[in-house]
Amino acid sequence: MNDARKKLWTTVLAWVVALLVFFPILWMGLTAFKTETVAVSTPPALVFSPTTDNFREVFERSNYGRFVWNSIAVSFGSTILALVFAIPAAYAMAFFPTKRTSGTLLWMLSTKMMPPVGVLIPIYLLFRDAGLLDTVTGLILIYTLINLPIVVWMLYTYFKDVPGEIMEAGRVDGARPMQELFLLLIPLALPGIASTGLLSIILSWNEAFWSLNLTSSGGAPLTAFIASYSSPQGLFWAKLSAASLMAIAPILIIGWMSQKQLVSGLTFGAVK
């Protein structure tokens, strides 16, 4: 009886937490279908006549498709570039460690603890002199750099869970390091690599600080487009909610469709 009661309370608690997490998204979705007047009414209107005018205005404003394309290019481009650098680095650290490996990993992770605003001015000046301001290429580079420590850490963890005997068997059969990496390690750790890539895409898609400070229009992704609804003329809650809902919809769909692979990758090697 105690076990059944414990299971019931655990289920109730899980539902409460899930509802609390989902509530902001639900409220944003409802606001997106309100008029601006209803969106700012007090108390909030729970019963209203829905309208799609906000979505139509978002589509028609400032070439919305270009912002979507920029987000796709930046997210996938930075993820691919991060994996290109991180896979060999994690492979070397996992299977050929030195006495400095642990320190290097900790140093890489410590860079994520630094406030981005602390390096904004030097990076802005570097990008200005290199002609990378307001470009997709510039955002790909900066997103790659900020996500690389997490990508290396995750891949290092997944690679460490691959049985060393398999790698040693490959070496005995004459496999060179590159063959060992591409023919043995990557196929074995593919779930972990896929989940790492998905996480990197999500982080890049949601990144706002650098897009707001390094772009204006040409290379701006959806995060900068959403921020444009806060202007000296006021904050347009309904249109802001519509733009935000359209911005998070693709990443929500990708996460929902690949949730099985994501969970499989995140738990890769957890049970041996």
N, C-alpha and C positions, 0 to 999 in steps of 0.2 A: 504493500500500500504506500509505503514511504517512497519507493522508487517511482511509482506511478505519479504521486504528487510532485516529486522532484522533476519528473519529465514534463508535467503540465506547466509548472512554473517556469521551467527553462524555455518551453515553447512560447509562453506568453511574453516573457522577457525578450526573446528573439523577435517576436512580432512588434513589440513596442519600439525596440531599437531600429528595426527596419522601417517602420512608419515615420519615426523621427528623422531618419536619414532621407527618406523619400519625400517628406512633406515639402521642402523647399522647391523640389522639381515639380511637384503637383501644383503648388501655388503659382510658380512661374508659368506653367502650362495654362492654368485658368486665366491668369492676367493677360496672357498673349491674345486671348479671344475677347477681351474687354475693350471698350473705348477708353480713351485717355481720361475722360471725366469719371467713368465708373471705376477705373483702376486706382484713382487717388481718393475715392470717396471714403468717408469715415462715418460709421464703422464700415469695414470692408464688405462689399456686396457679394454674397454667396449665390444669389439668384440673379441672373442677368441674361440679356439676349446676346448670344455669341455673335461675333463678327470676324471675318477673315481679312478685313481691310489692312490690319497691321502687317500681315504676311505679304500682302500684295505690295504695300509700300516698301517693305524691306527688299523684296525682289527687284523692284524698279529703281531703287536708290543706289547710285554710285557703283553700278556694275557689280552686283553682289557675286556673280559667278567668278569674277577675278579674285575676290577675297577667298572664295572656297578653293579655287585652284592653288592659290598661294599656300593655304593651310595644308592641302594635300601634299604639295611639292616639298614644303619645309618639313612636315612630320615624317614622311616616308624617306625623303632624302637624308635627313639627319640620322634617322634610325639605321639606314643601310650603311652610311659612313661610319657610325659608331660601332656597328657590328664588325665592319672590315678591320677596324683598329683593335677592338676589344677581344675578338676571338683569338688571334695569335697571342695577345698579351696574357689573357687568362690561361691559355694553353701552356705558355712558358712558365707562368707562376704556379700552376697546379701540378705540373709533371717535372719541372726542372727548378724547384725552389732553391733559393739561396738564403743566407742569413738576413738579407735585407728585404725579403719578400713581404713579411708581415708588416714591417715599417712602411714599405711602399704602398701597400693596400690601405693602411690606416691614414697615410698622408693623402691619398687620393680621396678617401671618404671625407676627410676633414675639410676639403675644399668646398663640399656641399654645405658646410656650416657657416661659411662666410656670407654675409649679406651681399646680395648682388649690387646694391647701390654703392658699396665700397670700391668696386672696380669699374663703375659705370663710366667715369670720366676718361681713364686711360683707354678703355675699349672703344669708347665713342671716338676719341682722337685717332686711334689706330684705324678704325673703320672709315673715318673721314678721309684720312690720307691714302688709304688703299682703294677708295672709291666703292666701298661696300655698303654705305648707308642707303637705306630704303631699297634693298635688293633681296631677292629670295636667296641668292648665294650667301650673303652675309648672315642671314638668319639660320641657314643650314649649318654654317660653321659654328656659330655661337651655341646653337642648340646641341650640336654634336659635343662640344666641349663641356657643357653643363650636365649632359646625360651620361657622358663617358664613364665617370667614376661608378655610378650605379650599375651600368651595363657590365663593366669589368667585374665588379663584385659579384653580381648575380651569376655570370658565366663561370667565374672562378669556383663558386659554390657548386654549381652543377657539374663542372668538370671534375672536381674532387670526388664526387660521388660515383664517377665511372670506375668500375673495377680496374685496378692497375694491372692485373694479370692479362687482361685483353690487350692493353697497350704493349706489355712486355712480349706477348706472343707475336704481335705484329713486328716488333723489332727483331725478334729471333728469325722471323720469316724474311727479313731483309727490308722492311719498310723504312723509308727515310722519314725525317720529321714532317715534311709537307704531306707525304702520303699517309702518315699516321694521323695527321690532323684532318685531312679531307676525306679519307676513306674509312677511318675508324671512329675518331672522336666525334666529328660533326654528326654523322648518322645516329650514333648512340645517344648524343645529347640534344637531338633535334627538338624534343618537347620543351626543354629548358631554353633553348635558343629562341624558339617561337614565342614563348611567354615573355622572355626578356624583350624581344622586338616589339611585342604588343604593348608592353608597359612603356617602352621608350616612345612609341607613337602617341600614346595617351598623354604622357608628360609634355611632349612637344606640341601637341594639339592644344593643350590647355595653358601653355606658357604665355603670360601676358606682359611681364615686366620688360623683357628685352624687345618684344615686338612694339610696345608703346614708345620706347625710347630710341630705337634704332630704325624705325620705319615711319613713314607718313602716309603714303598712298600707293606708290608703285609696287613695293614688296610687302605690303601690310597683309597679315592673315586675318582670320575671323575675329581673333581677340581684339585687334585694333579696331575692326569694324564695329564691334559691340560697344567699345568705349566711345565711339563717335556720337552715340545717342545721349551722352552727357555733354551738354553744350551751354554756353552763356544764356541761351534762350530758355533753358530749363532741362529737367530730366524727364524724358518721355518714357514712363514706366511700361505702358502697353507695348510700344514699339521695341523698347529694350528687351522685354520678355520674349517677344516674337523672334527677335534677332538671336537672343541667347538660346531659345529652344531649337531654332534651326541650326545653330552652331554645334550644340551638344548632341543633336539627333544622330548624325553619322557615327560618332564615336560610341554612343550608347548601343546602336545597332551592331557595330563591329564587336563590341564587348559581349553583347547577348549571344550573337551567333558563334563566337569563339570561346564561350565560357568553359566548355568542356576541356578544350585544349589549354586554356589558361590555368585552370585548376590542376590539370595533369602536369603542366610544366612547373608550376609553383611547388607542387609536392614531389617533383622528380627526385628520386633518391631518398625520400623520407623513410621508406620501409625497404629493407634489404632482406 
